[in-house]
Amino acid sequence: MDHWRGARRRRRGERRQRRPAAERAGRPGAEPAMKIVRVAGTPFARGLAHGEQAREEIHEAIRVYRRWFETFARLSWEAARDAARAHRPWLENRDPAALEEMRGIAAGAGVPTTEIVALNFRTEIAYAAAGDLALTECTVLGVDASASGDGHVYLAQNWDWLTELLPLTIMLDWEFDGGRAVSVTEPGMLAKFGVNSAGVALCVNLLGSDAHGRGGSFHTLARRVLESATVLDATWAVTGSERAGSGNFLIGGASGELIDVEYNPVRCRLLFPANGTLAHANHFVGPDPGVRDRLDVLRGLSPGTYFRQWRAEQLLAAGPGAGLAGMQAILRDHYGAPESICRHPQPPGRREVLGQTNVSLIIDVTASALHYTLGCPCRSDYERISLPWA
């Protein structure tokens, strides 16, 4: 049986019973199925198919980010679009395929291209203007073949973000020159975390610093990583590019490699496994990043990222173990709540604690399989999907 195709059919049937995204966005109760968006062809053709298939979700995401830019970054949507226009010359000169795909997404969704650029550069635009506000977000884990117990390489992530975006989340499945990849991402965005047919996998963390510039965004760099043929090529896709902001990419390969890349506009640092495992939260871990971490810049930011980092490392080393079941247990951990690895939505009032765990994903790179939950992983079993090239 083609598990991927079966999963698509099952979700299509479920979506027929779902209410429009504008109604789903704030609706409590059972989590929705993740829409699979399948695209191929030229960059513009891929974008056009993406925009057409996720048109409703893209329009709702723009409404969410319009509000988010105003409350978090104190930017009007018009100002955010102006900031996005400033990034277009770099895209035109250095990453024209990404811009062409964004144009396709915009055409398919019926929105201006600048709004799709704003979505794909939302991290860089917001953090350049955020003042004293900040978010604490994802936790990622990596286990190589020497530590997993079954000889597999695993990458895992709890994607913690705005609660309104949970019902809009998509799984983008695209073909590119030389391969195929899937990424759990937001509608209208080129990529976030995922894996490709060459066995290169990616999990991601937001980092922030006092440095901002022109270059690839968090989401365009993720696309480059997921179109790489090897872990070395994927690493070079980040270190060899100009970078508009800061981030952390945990990269693994079916051939056994595991590497963590902390980057910012001026410097990259590479971190390697200790005893076969890696963990990362939302602060710079490597020595001398060349910038000031956002915790040294932004007032009132919770130190919860340090707690999650320590907790994840301790559990990988001595807790439930580094195999598949152990990683599921780590991703369900509530130590340090409400800013725990498994994060639940909180009432307003704590400005640095926003959103919840929208997706929990474990990538079995060796077996070409995904194990995931929508919403907090403590509330449901992980679903396994064999990837289309398995």
N, C-alpha and C positions, 0 to 999 in steps of 0.2 A: 504493500500500500504506500502511496505517496503521502506521507504524513503532512507535508507542507500544503499540498493541494487539499487534503481533507480538512486541515485546519482552516483554510480559506473558505471552503464551502460552509463549514460550521458557523464561522463568524458572519458570513453573509446572511445566513438564515436568522441569526440572532439580531443583526442590525435592522432587519425588517420590522422588528417589534420595538425598536428603540425610538424615543422621542427625538426631535431635532436637537442639535448640539446646544443651541441657545437655552433650551430647557434643561438639557442634561447637565450643563456645566455646574450648577449648584445643587443638583438633586442628591439627597442622601440615599443610602441603601446599597443594593448589590452593585458591584463594579461592572462596567460595560466590557464587552469584548474589544480587543484592539483591532482596529482596521488595518488590513494589509493593503498597501499601495504598491502595485507592480508596474515597473516602467522599464523601457529599453529604447535604444536608438541613439540619435544625436543628443548632445546636451539640451538643445531646445525641445526636441521631441520628448525626452525624459521629463523635463520640467512641465511641458504642456499636459502630459498624462497625469503627473503629480497634481497639478493645479485643478484639473478636471475631476479627478477621483476624490480629492480632499477639499473641494471648493467650500463646502459648508464649514468644515473644521478650520480652514484658513481664515474665513471671515470672522469666525468666533474668536480665534487666536488673536487677530488684530484688535478686536474689541477688548480682550483681556489685557493685551500689552499697551493699548492706549491708556487704560486706567493705571497699569503698573508703572509706566514711565512717569505719569503725573504724581503718583503717591511715593514711589521709591526714589526716582532720580530728580523729581521736581522739574520734569521736562514736559511740555505740551507735546502732543503727537506731531504737531507741525515742526517743533524744534527737533524731535527725534528723527523725522524724515529729512530735515536739513542736515543733521549730523550724518545720516546714511548717505546723502549725496556726496559728502566729503570723502567717503570711502570708495566711490565708484571709479575715479580715475586709477586708483591702484588696481582694482579688479580688471579694468579694461586693459591695463598694461601687463599685469603679472599673472592674472588668473582669469583669462577671458572665457574659458569653458564654464567656470562657476557662474560668472555673470550671465552668460547665455542661458544656463539652466534656470537661473532666477527669473530671467525674462520670460522663459517658457512657463514657469509656475505662475507668474503674474498674469500672463495671457489666459491660461487655463482657468484661473480663479476669478478673472475679471477685476483685478486690482492693479494699481500702478506698480511698476517695477521697484520704485523707491521703497514701497512698503514691504516688499519681500526682502530687499537689502536690509532694511531696518530690523526685520525679524532675525536675519542671519548674523547681524552685528549687534544684537540687542545687548549682549554682555558688555562689549567694549564701549558702546555708546552710554549705557547706564552708569558703568563704573567710572567713566571719565567725568560724570556730572553728579554723582550720588551724594556729595557732601558727607554727612556723618552717619548715613545709614548703611547697613550691610546685611547680607544674608548668610546663614550657615546652612550648608547643603549636604552633598553626597559623600558616601563612604565607598571606597573601592577595595577589592581584595584580589590578590593573585597567588596562585599556587602552581609550582612547576612539577614535572613528572617525578622528581625525587621525593617530594613531600606529600603528594596527594593520596598515596596508598594504593591507587589503582593504575599508576603510570600515566594518568591523563594530565593535561595542562588545563587549568580552570582560571577564568577571570570572572569576577562578580561585582555587582554594583547595586546599591540602593539609590535610585534617582529621587532625590528629595527636592520638590519644587512646588509651585503654586497649585493649590488644590483644584482650581478651576480648569487646569490643563489636563487633569487625569482623563476625563472622558474624550479629550481631543487627541490623545496620543496615538501615533501611527507607527506601524512597522513598514519602513520603506525598503523595498526589494528592487534593486536595479542591476542592470547589466552595463558593463563598461568595456572598453577595449582591453581584452585579455582576461575578463573574469566576471564575477557576480558577487554582490554583497547585500547584506541586510543590516538595517540600523533601526533601533528604537529611537524615535525622534519626535519632534513637534511638527505639526503641519506647516508646510512652507519652508522648512529648514532642510539643508542639504544632508545633514547627518548629525548623529550624536554618538551613541555607543552601539557596538555591533561586531560583526565578523564577516570575512569574505571567503571566497572559494579557494584561495591560496592558503588558508589557515592562519590569517593574520586577524587578531581580535583586539578590540579597543574598549576600555572603560575610562571614564572621565570625571574630573573634579574641577569645580570653579576655584581659581585662585585670584586674588586681587592684590594690586600694588599701587605705588604712586607713579608708575610709568605708563604712558599711553602713546600710541603712535599710529603709523599706517602699516598695514600688512594683512596677513590672513587672519580671519576671525576664528573664534573657538569652533564654529560649525563648519567653516570652509576647510580648516586644518584637519578636522575629524574626517571630512570627505577624502582628503588626500591620503590620510593614513589608511582608510578602508579601501582605497584603490591601489595599495602597495602590494608588491609580490612577495616581500620578505619583511621580517621584523627590522632588519637593518634599513631597508628602503623606507619603511614606515617611520622610523626614528629620524632619518634624514629629511623626510617630508616636513617635519617640525623644525629640527635644528637648522636646516638649510633654507628656511623661508623667513622672510620678514614677518613680524607678528605684531598685530595691533594691540593686544592685551596680554593677559596672563592666564595660565591654566595648567592643569596636570593631566597627562595622558599615560595610562597604564596600558602597555602593549605586550601582547603575548603571541606565540606562534606554535603551530602544531608540531614543529620540529624541536620544540623544547625551550625556546628562549622566553625570557620574561624580563621586561625592563620598564622603568618608570621615568618619564620625561617631565620635569618641571620646567616651564618656560615663561618668559615675559618678553617685553620688547627689546631688552638689551642682552639677555643671557639665557642659556639653557643649562640645566644640571641633570645628569643621568644617575639614577639610583638602581641598584641591583639587589636581587633577593638575599635575605639572610635566612639560612637554613631552608631555602626553597620557597619562602613566602614573602609577600609584599603587602602592605596596607597603606592607604593614603586617605587623608581627610581634606580640609580646606585651608591649609597653611603651608608655607614653604618648609620643607624638611631638610633639603640639601644645604650644604655650606655656602655662604656668601652668594645669595641669588643676584646680587648687583642692584637690587631695588629694596625699597622698604615694603615689607608685607603689609597687607591691609589692616592687620591687627595693630600695627604701629602707626597707622594713618587715621583710621576711623574711630571716632569716639563712641563709647557705649556698646562696642561689639563683644558679644559673649565669648568666653574662652572654650565653648563647648567642642570646637574642632579638636582641641588638644586631648580632651577626654575620649572622643571617639577614636582618635588615632591610637592612643594608648590601649584602649579596650580592644580594638580590632587586633592589634599586634599580640596582646596577651592571649586572646582566645585562639588565634592561629597557632601560637606556640604551645599552649598548655591547656586549652579549654576543650571544646567539643571536637577539635581535630580539623584537619585541612582537606578532607575528602568532601564529596558532594553533600552528604548529610550534615557534616560539620559546618560547611559554609552556609547551608540553609539556617542552621541554628544561630550562627553569628549574625546573619542578616535579620534575624528576628529578635535580636538582643535589645533590651530596654534599659540597660545601665545608663544612668545620667539623664533619664527622661526629664523634660520633654525633648531634649536635644540628643536623644539616643540614636544608635545605628538604625533601628526601626523607629521611624518618626510618625507620630500621630498628629492630626490637626489640633491646633490650640486656639483658644478664644483670643480676640484682639487684646492688645495691651503690651505684649512683649515684642517690640518692633523687630528684633533680630531673629525671632522664631516665626517663620512664615511657612505655610504649606504643610506637606506631609510626604511620606514615601509614596510616590505615584506608581513606580515600577520597581520591582526587585528582579534582577536578572542574573543568572549564572550561565556563562558560556562554557560548554565542554568543547574546547577547541579540538581535542583529539578525536572525538566522536562526531563532530559537526552537529551539535545539538544545543538547543536552548532550553533552559528551565526558568520559568518566569511566573510572577504573580502581578496582577494589576491591583494597586493599592497596597496597604501594609501587609507584609508577608506573614505576620503572625495571625492573620485572619483567614488564610486560605492555604490550600496545598499548592505546590509548584506544578505547573503544567509543563510537560516535556514536548518539544517540537523538534523533529528531525529536519535539518536544513535541506534545501532543494538539491544540493550537490552531494549529500551524504550517500 
